[in-house]
Amino acid sequence: MFRSILANIAPLTDLKVEVPTSKSSVKINDFPFFGLVPTCNDKGQLVALTEEQLMGILAKAQFAKDFTYYKNSKPHLTRNSVKSDSGTLWFDIEDSCAGLQMQNLVN
């Protein structure tokens, strides 16, 4: 119906229907800040995980098939304290307006 109305009004316009999306944030506490196998730099200091390493770890997780990252969003890891070896991992996922992806991950 809309296609025929739109064809009469603006014949060169392409009609595209999508499900509205929203953003949900996932928070994982006590994530290993230096990884499961810590590495050191040339000065002997521990090296924090990079965004690419975090994405690789999350891609291998059993829940990885249940979400997609939100519009070029990458995971972000913050250290819990200066002396801590753990951190808090945050990342944004595409979700429905009702938050169904997040509910699926939580369950």
Summary of the structure (lengths in Angstrom):
residues: 107
radius of gyration: 20.5
end to end distance: 39.5
largest distance: 70.1
contacts: 230
relative contact order: 0.24
helix: 26%
strand: 28%
